[in-house]
Amino acid sequence: MKDWEKEINSAIDSLKGIAKDLHLEELAGTLKKQAESFAPEGIEFPFFRKGSEETPAENGWGWLNESKAISVNQELAIQAPAHTDWFRNPIPTDGRLDAPLSNAPVFFREVTGDFVFRAKVRPNFKTVYDACALMVIQDDLHWTKLAFEKTDFGTTAAVCVVTDEVSDDANGCDIAQDEIWLQLIRRGDVFAAHYSPDGKDFRMVRVFRLPLAQTVRVGLEAQSPAGDGGIRFFSDITLEKKAVENLRRGV
């Protein structure tokens, strides 16, 4: 058996442990059909948009809080384990702040300087706070994320969290879709967060200042803070190293 065939079979086996909410037999069949059409170097990461400069296996992509992941029909499927999140509640408990929570898996790479990070996300919502997110991380106490999240108001929304020792949590507008595009931009110490319903028209969620190190971790986060976990889907992932002139418009 060829190495790439072994990798396909290994991916199928991994589904048994992570895809209880998917149609496993149908998905496994799809993977087997794709095996013959994938070039060997394309099996591991076919979810990146064609033409993107990034090839994860060759450009330093890795894990914080490693989880299980496979690519299916040009999407990256990441398992969000139960009760996982990045958050430090600004509301004290008995007069004291809780310890920071930073246990959700993040598939990331290190980036230096200005950038534009974008992905299409499909969270497969079930439980409150289920989400897919784009993250920029210096350490457990200094980071930001832009999420498509199931809120505690019974809606799904673009949510931006800025953490500088404690988290500043802000819900954006409600979005009645199963999937959207998210975008995070850095220019110096200023960040801009945007979402798009169609991947073309990006709308501002937030612009803010957050002094972070020049080199940070930029990645995809899969979370399930209040639930039993689930599969989060990412596709059309691009990472461009450039300075954006108009941060509010994202261009």
C-alpha positions in Angstrom: 0.0 0.0 0.0 1.3 3.5 -0.9 2.0 6.0 1.8 -0.8 8.3 0.6 -3.2 5.4 0.6 -2.3 4.7 4.2 -2.9 8.3 5.1 -6.4 8.2 3.6 -7.2 5.0 5.5 -5.8 6.6 8.7 -8.1 9.6 8.2 -11.1 7.3 7.7 -10.2 5.5 11.0 -9.9 8.7 12.8 -13.4 9.7 11.9 -14.8 6.9 14.1 -13.6 8.8 17.1 -14.5 12.3 16.1 -17.5 12.3 13.8 -20.5 11.0 15.8 -22.6 13.9 14.4 -21.7 13.1 10.7 -22.9 10.4 8.4 -19.8 8.3 8.8 -20.3 5.7 6.1 -21.2 8.3 3.5 -18.1 10.4 4.5 -15.8 7.4 4.5 -17.0 6.5 1.0 -16.4 10.0 -0.2 -12.8 9.9 1.1 -12.2 6.6 -0.7 -13.4 8.0 -4.0 -11.2 11.0 -3.5 -8.1 8.9 -2.8 -7.5 8.1 -6.5 -7.9 11.8 -7.6 -5.7 13.5 -5.0 -2.1 14.0 -5.8 -0.1 12.6 -2.9 1.1 16.0 -1.7 -2.5 17.2 -1.8 -4.0 14.7 0.6 -3.1 16.3 3.9 -4.1 19.9 3.2 -6.5 20.3 0.2 -8.7 22.7 2.1 -6.5 25.7 1.4 -7.7 27.9 -1.4 -6.1 27.1 -4.8 -3.5 29.8 -5.4 -2.8 30.6 -1.8 0.9 31.1 -1.0 0.6 29.0 2.1 1.3 25.2 2.1 0.8 24.2 5.7 3.1 21.2 5.7 5.9 23.3 4.4 5.3 26.6 6.2 5.3 25.8 9.9 1.6 25.1 10.6 1.1 23.3 13.9 -1.1 22.9 17.0 -1.9 24.6 20.3 -4.0 22.0 22.2 -3.7 19.4 19.5 -7.0 17.9 18.3 -8.1 15.6 15.5 -8.5 17.0 12.0 -9.1 15.8 8.4 -9.9 17.4 5.1 -13.3 16.5 3.5 -14.6 18.0 0.3 -12.1 20.9 0.4 -12.9 21.7 4.0 -10.8 21.3 7.1 -12.8 19.5 9.8 -11.4 20.1 13.3 -12.8 18.4 16.4 -13.7 20.8 19.2 -13.5 18.8 22.4 -16.1 19.3 25.1 -15.8 22.3 27.3 -13.1 24.1 25.4 -12.6 27.8 24.9 -10.3 30.8 25.0 -11.6 33.3 27.5 -10.9 35.1 30.7 -14.2 36.3 32.2 -14.0 40.0 33.2 -16.8 39.4 35.8 -15.3 38.5 39.1 -16.4 35.4 41.1 -16.5 36.1 44.8 -14.4 39.2 44.2 -11.7 37.4 42.2 -11.1 36.9 38.5 -11.1 33.4 37.2 -8.0 31.9 35.8 -7.7 32.2 32.0 -9.2 29.4 29.9 -7.1 28.5 26.9 -7.8 24.9 26.1 -9.6 24.9 22.7 -7.5 23.6 19.8 -5.9 26.1 17.5 -4.2 25.2 14.2 -1.7 28.0 13.7 1.5 29.3 12.2 3.8 32.1 13.4 3.5 35.4 11.5 5.7 38.5 11.8 4.4 42.0 11.0 1.2 43.0 9.1 -1.2 40.5 7.6 -4.7 39.7 6.4 -6.1 36.3 7.6 -9.4 35.0 6.1 -11.4 31.8 6.1 -14.9 30.6 5.4 -16.3 28.9 8.5 -19.2 26.5 9.2 -19.5 25.8 13.0 -22.2 23.1 12.8 -24.0 24.7 15.7 -25.6 22.7 18.5 -24.9 24.2 21.9 -24.6 27.8 23.1 -21.1 29.3 22.5 -20.2 26.7 19.8 -18.0 28.5 17.3 -15.4 28.6 14.6 -12.9 31.4 15.1 -9.8 33.1 13.7 -7.2 33.9 16.4 -4.1 36.0 16.9 -2.2 34.9 20.0 0.8 36.2 21.9 0.2 34.1 25.0 -2.7 33.0 27.3 -3.3 36.6 28.5 -2.8 38.5 25.3 -4.8 37.5 22.2 -7.8 38.2 20.1 -10.4 36.1 18.2 -13.2 36.7 15.7 -15.8 34.0 15.9 -19.0 32.9 14.3 -20.8 31.8 17.4 -24.1 30.5 18.8 -24.9 33.2 21.4 -26.6 33.0 24.7 -29.4 35.2 23.2 -30.6 32.4 20.9 -28.9 33.8 17.8 -25.8 33.2 15.8 -23.5 36.2 15.4 -20.0 37.5 14.6 -18.4 37.8 18.0 -15.0 39.5 18.7 -13.1 39.0 21.9 -10.0 41.1 22.8 -7.9 39.8 25.8 -5.3 42.1 27.4 -5.0 40.3 30.8 -8.8 40.0 30.9 -11.3 39.5 28.0 -13.4 42.2 26.5 -16.3 40.3 24.9 -18.5 42.0 22.2 -21.3 40.4 20.2 -21.7 41.8 16.7 -24.7 41.6 14.5 -26.9 38.5 14.3 -26.4 36.4 11.1 -29.0 33.9 10.0 -26.7 31.7 7.9 -25.0 28.3 8.5 -21.6 29.6 7.2 -19.8 32.9 6.7 -16.4 34.3 5.9 -14.3 35.8 8.7 -11.3 38.2 8.3 -8.7 39.5 10.8 -6.3 42.2 9.8 -3.2 43.5 11.6 -1.4 46.8 10.9 1.1 47.5 13.6 -0.7 47.5 16.9 -4.1 48.0 15.4 -6.4 45.1 14.4 -9.6 45.0 12.3 -12.3 42.3 12.4 -14.7 41.7 9.5 -17.3 39.2 8.4 -18.9 38.6 5.0 -22.0 36.7 4.0 -20.7 35.9 0.6 -16.9 36.2 0.6 -17.0 39.5 -1.4 -18.7 42.2 0.7 -16.8 42.4 4.0 -18.4 44.4 6.9 -16.6 45.7 10.0 -17.2 44.1 13.3 -14.6 46.0 15.3 -11.4 48.0 15.0 -9.1 48.1 18.1 -5.6 48.6 19.4 -3.8 45.7 21.0 -0.1 45.9 21.5 1.3 42.5 20.8 4.8 41.2 19.9 5.8 41.5 16.3 5.7 37.8 15.9 2.4 36.1 16.9 0.5 32.9 16.3 -2.2 33.2 13.8 -4.7 30.3 13.5 -8.0 28.6 13.3 -9.8 27.8 16.6 -12.6 25.2 17.2 -14.5 25.6 20.4 -17.4 24.1 22.5 -17.4 25.9 25.8 -20.7 24.6 27.1 -21.3 21.5 25.0 -20.1 18.0 24.4 -17.9 19.0 21.5 -18.4 18.8 17.7 -16.9 19.2 14.3 -16.0 22.7 13.1 -15.4 23.3 9.3 -13.0 25.8 7.7 -12.3 26.4 4.0 -11.0 29.1 1.5 -8.2 29.8 4.0 -5.8 32.6 3.0 -3.0 34.4 4.8 -1.4 37.4 3.1 1.5 39.4 4.5 0.5 43.0 3.6 -0.5 46.3 5.2 -4.1 47.3 4.6 -4.7 51.0 4.1 -8.4 51.3 5.1 -8.8 49.2 8.3 -12.5 50.0 8.6 -13.3 48.8 5.1 -10.7 46.0 5.2 -9.1 47.0 1.9 
